[in-house]
Amino acid sequence: MTAEAQHPASQAESVPLLALRNLGVTYRTAGGEVEAVRDVDLTLRAGDTLGIAGESGSGKSTVAMSVLRLLPKSATVTGEILLEGEDVRTMRWGRLRAVRWSAASVVFQGAMHALNPVRKIGEQIAEPIRLHAPKGEVSDSTVQARVRELLEQVDLPTSRANAYPHELSGGQKQRVMIAMALACRPRLIVADEPTTALDVIVQAQVLDLLRQLVAEHDIGLIMISHDLSVLAATCARIAVMYDGEVVELGQGRDVMHHPQHEHSKALAAAFPTVGDPVSRFAPATSNPLPPEPARAREAERHDPLLSARDLRVSFRDRSGAPINAVAGVDLDVHRGEIVALVGQSGSGKTTLARTMLGLQSPSAGTLRFAGDPLPKRGSALRAYRRKAQLVLQDPTSALNPRHSVYEAIAEGPRIHGLTGSGERQLVTRALEAAELRPAERFMPRMPHELSGGQRQRVVIAGALALDPSLLVADEPVASLDASVRGEILALFLRLRRELGLAALVITHDLGLAWNIADRVAVMYRGKLVEVGTVEEVLLAPQHDYTKSLLAALPSGTNVPTAG
């Protein structure tokens, strides 16, 4: 389907806002040329919204960055990139500089890294305005008025102009990036993964804002994501890319719910619908799991493995005022049970998990592991940390880039004095338990030689090498591609089944909870506002906050709730 099919004939005859014609991109590397994009044809008109979906390496971000010639010098671009009829490829530098920000702008991925940490927000929004205004024709008062207007446009208080990036939440920083993109009133916005790492409520707010801006200002929007549900909730059309090519193009809802290409089907299956019985305990994986035994689902309700009672953790802010990060929490994790701890950013879930691991001292309350009080210091605490292992969110940051896979996995057992002559056998068992087989093939590899999913498996193997009873996983699939996500979630279920491991999974992803958890604990402002089985909490929520989390899911990834 083409963009012209959605418009009257008179508009179809006009010049499109953006037309990519036979676009190809090749990168020069030390190992030779790599064809990243080939034969891409896409058209966008004012007021149109187009999502480009695909995994890492599919070429989607290369297509997006080619629109304004933001690719590295190692890239060779062929074909045509027509921005309002003018080929971006052949623009002289002065013309290209004028077009950037004013005709088209980019909302870059990762607002934390895209914003200058030592400059105030207002100064950063004002920068493109000053750069693109004729010299001497825009006064400071005019610029400041425009900055205030932009902040209001993205629903931020104008006082935030005097804040630094570290003083803003993730969602607020993303809104600042959108304000910067709008600064010079462009007709086209390219948003590269604008909601990655945002919790479900903030994600919904950012998507609502983008939809509103398109409707009010008749701008064109290209959104890049690996999450089909996010694109379907925002974009009228979706193009799915695989191996540098567009393999499917159609209406957003059709691509999400009735995908035709095998890769589109895999992307759609990676984000399960909350309430869909087919995806319960069944992550999308190339090696499907057998049905969960009832014993595993029910877990052992007697004598919890890890138990918190009236747990409290308080900090003090700069003024000395107390902040109750964890406020009177009661939570149990049983042997062989997976508990999802869900809540938006700042709810206290990471602080709670760190405290239950013995990495943060509680201000009050009790913690018990296997019936005994949690040790507070010395060799007893060290022994506990061996039995309760943390799986970090970002495997790239968790692994030392100079250590081989073997060294990464052997490090923990060496610290705990568990290796000796059987070290290699221990590392082999851990790799095989994490489904990195044959283990000998992975041992000498360095982190940069592994895929994202393989790196996460190495992190999990490092935890398994210590023979733990409990894994605490902090957003274990947030940084992974759609297809890899299901494989890692399936691994947690296999570890529970084969090793009897319990897991506390910290997440803002309700689909993940539906996919693998036995119970859900919903955290809000330091308190657990709802705890129960996945079916009880997600299908018949009682607390208003739980209902708001479910309501914020992209349409098509949830089912109507009771109550």
SVG drawing of the C-alpha trace seen along z (x, -y; Angstrom):
<svg xmlns="http://www.w3.org/2000/svg" viewBox="-17 -42 60 73">
<polyline fill="none" stroke="black" stroke-width="0.4" points="0.0,0.0 1.3,-3.5 0.8,-6.7 -1.1,-8.2 -3.9,-5.7 -4.9,-7.5 -5.4,-10.9 -7.7,-12.7 -6.5,-12.8 -5.6,-16.5 -3.3,-15.9 -1.8,-12.8 -0.7,-15.0 1.2,-17.4 4.8,-16.9 5.1,-14.6 6.7,-15.8 9.3,-13.0 9.9,-10.4 12.6,-7.7 13.2,-6.2 15.3,-3.1 17.3,-4.1 20.5,-2.1 23.2,-2.5 26.5,-0.7 29.1,-1.0 32.8,-0.7 34.4,1.5 37.7,3.0 36.3,6.3 34.9,4.9 31.6,3.3 28.4,4.0 25.1,3.4 22.8,2.0 19.8,0.8 18.7,1.7 15.8,0.8 13.7,-1.1 10.7,-3.1 8.6,-5.0 6.4,-8.1 5.1,-10.5 2.8,-13.5 2.0,-16.2 -0.1,-14.9 0.9,-11.3 2.4,-9.0 4.8,-6.2 6.3,-3.6 9.5,-1.7 9.8,1.5 12.7,3.9 15.4,5.4 19.0,4.1 20.8,4.3 17.6,4.3 18.5,0.9 15.6,-1.1 17.8,-3.7 20.0,-3.9 17.0,-4.8 15.9,-7.4 19.3,-9.1 19.7,-9.2 16.8,-11.6 19.0,-14.5 22.4,-13.0 23.3,-12.2 25.1,-9.0 28.9,-8.6 31.4,-9.3 31.9,-5.6 28.3,-5.4 27.7,-5.5 24.1,-6.5 22.4,-5.7 18.9,-6.4 16.9,-9.6 15.9,-11.2 13.4,-13.9 12.4,-16.3 9.6,-18.4 10.9,-17.5 14.5,-18.5 17.1,-15.7 18.9,-15.8 21.8,-13.7 22.9,-16.5 22.3,-19.5 25.3,-21.7 26.4,-22.0 24.8,-25.5 21.5,-24.3 21.6,-21.1 22.3,-23.1 19.3,-25.3 17.0,-22.3 18.0,-20.6 15.8,-21.6 13.7,-24.0 12.3,-21.6 12.9,-18.3 14.3,-17.4 15.2,-14.4 14.2,-13.2 17.2,-11.1 17.2,-7.9 18.3,-8.1 17.5,-11.6 20.0,-11.2 22.9,-11.0 21.5,-13.4 21.2,-16.4 24.3,-18.3 24.5,-17.6 26.2,-21.0 23.7,-23.3 20.3,-24.3 17.3,-23.0 16.2,-26.4 19.6,-27.1 19.5,-23.8 16.0,-24.4 17.1,-27.9 20.2,-26.8 18.5,-25.7 16.4,-28.8 19.4,-31.1 21.3,-29.0 18.6,-29.2 17.5,-32.8 18.9,-35.5 21.7,-37.2 20.5,-40.0 16.8,-39.5 15.8,-37.5 16.0,-39.2 16.7,-37.4 13.2,-38.1 11.7,-36.5 13.9,-33.4 12.8,-33.1 9.2,-33.5 9.5,-30.7 11.2,-28.5 8.4,-29.0 5.9,-28.3 7.6,-25.1 7.8,-23.9 4.0,-24.5 3.5,-22.7 5.1,-19.5 3.3,-19.9 6.3,-20.9 6.3,-23.8 8.1,-26.9 10.2,-26.9 11.9,-23.7 13.9,-26.0 16.2,-26.7 16.7,-23.0 19.7,-20.8 19.0,-17.4 19.9,-15.4 17.0,-17.2 14.4,-15.9 12.8,-12.4 13.2,-10.2 9.9,-11.2 10.6,-14.9 13.9,-14.6 12.2,-13.0 9.7,-15.9 12.6,-18.3 14.0,-16.4 10.6,-16.8 10.5,-20.5 14.0,-20.9 12.8,-19.1 9.8,-21.5 11.9,-24.6 12.2,-25.8 8.7,-24.6 9.7,-21.7 7.3,-20.0 8.8,-16.5 9.9,-14.9 11.9,-11.7 11.6,-10.0 14.2,-7.3 13.0,-4.9 11.4,-7.8 10.0,-5.7 12.8,-3.1 13.4,-2.6 10.4,-4.7 7.8,-3.1 4.4,-2.3 2.6,-5.5 5.3,-7.9 5.4,-6.0 1.7,-6.5 2.1,-10.3 4.9,-10.7 2.9,-8.8 -0.2,-10.9 2.0,-14.1 3.3,-13.0 -0.2,-12.2 -1.4,-15.5 1.4,-17.4 0.8,-15.7 -2.9,-16.5 -2.5,-20.1 0.4,-21.2 -0.2,-18.9 3.4,-17.7 4.7,-14.4 6.0,-11.8 8.4,-8.9 8.8,-6.8 11.4,-4.1 10.9,-1.2 11.4,2.5 8.0,2.6 5.1,3.1 2.5,2.3 4.0,-1.2 4.0,-1.9 0.5,-0.6 -0.8,-2.9 0.7,-6.0 1.2,-5.4 -1.3,-5.0 1.1,-2.9 4.0,-0.6 6.9,0.6 8.7,3.7 12.4,3.9 14.5,7.1 18.1,7.5 18.0,4.0 14.8,4.4 11.2,3.4 9.5,6.8 6.0,5.6 4.1,2.2 0.5,1.7 -2.0,0.2 -0.6,0.2 -3.4,2.3 -3.2,4.8 0.6,5.3 0.2,5.6 -2.8,8.0 -2.6,9.7 1.1,9.7 1.9,11.4 5.7,11.7 7.4,14.2 9.5,11.6 6.5,9.3 4.8,12.3 7.8,12.8 7.9,9.1 4.1,9.2 4.5,12.3 7.3,10.9 5.0,8.5 2.1,10.6 -1.4,9.4 -2.2,9.2 -5.1,11.5 -4.4,13.8 -4.3,17.4 -2.1,18.5 0.8,16.4 0.5,17.4 3.8,19.1 4.6,19.2 7.2,16.6 7.8,16.3 10.8,18.7 12.3,20.9 12.2,23.8 8.7,23.8 8.3,24.8 6.1,27.7 3.1,26.7 4.0,25.6 3.3,28.3 0.6,27.2 3.1,27.7 5.4,25.1 2.6,22.7 1.3,22.9 4.8,23.0 5.3,24.0 3.2,21.7 4.8,22.8 8.0,21.4 8.9,18.7 12.4,18.6 12.7,14.8 10.3,12.8 10.0,9.1 7.9,7.7 7.1,4.0 10.3,3.2 11.2,-0.5 14.0,-2.4 14.4,-6.1 16.8,-8.6 17.3,-12.3 17.2,-14.9 19.5,-17.9 17.4,-19.9 17.6,-17.0 13.9,-16.1 13.2,-12.3 12.2,-10.4 10.4,-7.1 11.6,-5.0 10.1,-1.9 7.3,-2.4 6.2,0.7 6.4,3.5 5.3,7.1 6.4,9.5 7.2,13.2 9.0,15.1 8.6,18.9 10.9,21.6 10.3,22.2 8.2,19.1 8.5,16.1 7.3,12.9 7.0,9.7 7.6,6.5 6.0,3.8 5.7,0.1 6.7,-3.1 10.1,-4.8 10.5,-6.2 8.0,-3.8 10.7,-2.3 10.9,1.2 14.7,1.1 15.4,-0.1 13.2,2.7 15.1,5.3 18.5,4.0 17.4,4.1 16.2,7.7 19.6,8.6 21.5,7.1 22.9,4.3 21.0,1.6 20.4,1.5 16.7,1.2 15.7,-1.6 13.2,0.7 11.5,4.0 12.7,7.6 14.1,9.7 14.3,13.5 16.0,16.0 15.1,19.7 13.6,18.9 16.7,17.1 17.2,13.4 19.1,11.8 22.7,11.3 23.9,7.7 27.7,8.1 30.7,10.4 31.0,13.9 27.3,14.7 26.2,11.8 28.7,12.8 27.2,16.4 23.7,15.0 24.7,12.9 26.0,16.1 22.5,17.6 20.7,14.5 22.1,13.3 21.4,10.1 20.9,10.1 21.5,6.5 19.4,4.7 22.2,3.8 24.4,6.8 26.9,4.5 27.5,2.5 27.5,5.5 30.4,7.3 34.0,6.1 34.9,5.5 38.4,6.7 37.4,10.0 36.5,13.2 33.3,15.0 35.3,17.6 36.8,14.9 33.4,13.2 31.7,16.4 34.7,17.6 35.0,14.3 32.2,14.8 33.2,18.4 36.8,17.3 35.7,14.5 33.7,17.0 36.5,19.6 34.4,22.2 36.7,23.0 40.0,24.9 40.7,27.7 37.0,27.9 36.8,24.3 36.5,25.1 33.8,27.7 31.9,25.1 32.0,22.6 30.9,25.2 27.9,26.1 26.9,22.5 27.2,21.8 25.1,24.9 22.5,24.0 22.2,20.6 21.9,22.4 25.2,21.3 26.2,24.5 28.8,25.8 30.3,24.1 33.9,24.4 32.9,22.2 31.8,19.3 34.5,19.4 37.2,17.5 34.9,14.9 34.9,11.2 31.7,9.3 31.8,7.3 31.8,10.6 28.4,11.6 24.9,10.6 22.8,8.7 20.9,11.9 24.2,13.9 25.6,11.2 22.5,11.4 22.9,15.2 26.5,14.7 25.3,12.4 22.8,15.1 25.5,17.8 27.7,15.7 24.9,15.7 24.2,19.5 27.9,20.3 27.4,19.6 24.5,22.1 21.9,19.6 18.4,20.3 17.1,16.9 17.7,14.6 16.7,10.9 16.5,9.7 16.3,5.9 14.5,5.3 16.2,8.4 14.9,7.9 14.5,4.1 17.6,3.6 17.1,6.6 15.6,7.1 12.1,8.4 13.0,11.9 15.7,12.3 13.3,11.1 11.2,14.3 14.3,16.5 15.5,15.0 12.1,15.1 11.8,18.8 15.2,19.3 13.9,18.1 11.0,20.6 13.4,23.4 15.7,22.5 12.7,22.5 11.6,25.9 15.0,27.6 16.8,26.1 13.9,25.0 15.1,21.4 12.9,18.6 13.0,15.2 12.0,11.7 11.7,9.8 11.7,6.0 9.9,4.6 7.5,1.9 6.4,4.3 3.0,5.9 3.3,8.1 6.4,9.7 4.6,10.3 1.7,12.0 4.3,14.0 6.3,15.7 5.2,14.6 3.2,16.6 2.4,13.6 2.5,9.8 3.3,7.2 2.4,3.6 4.5,0.9 3.4,-2.8 5.2,-5.5 7.1,-3.1 4.2,-0.8 2.8,2.4 -0.7,1.4 -1.7,4.8 -0.3,8.3 -1.8,11.5 -1.7,14.0 -1.1,12.7 -4.7,13.4 -6.1,11.7 -4.1,8.5 -4.0,8.1 -7.5,9.3 -9.4,8.0 -7.3,5.1 -8.6,3.5 -6.3,0.5 -6.7,-2.6 -2.9,-2.7 -2.9,0.9 -5.9,-0.1 -3.9,-3.1 -0.9,-0.9 -3.2,1.4 -5.0,-1.6 -1.6,-3.0 -0.7,0.2 -0.6,-0.4 -4.0,0.6 -3.8,4.2 -1.6,5.4 -4.2,5.6 -7.7,6.9 -10.6,5.1 -10.4,5.6 -13.0,6.4 -14.1,3.9"/>
</svg>
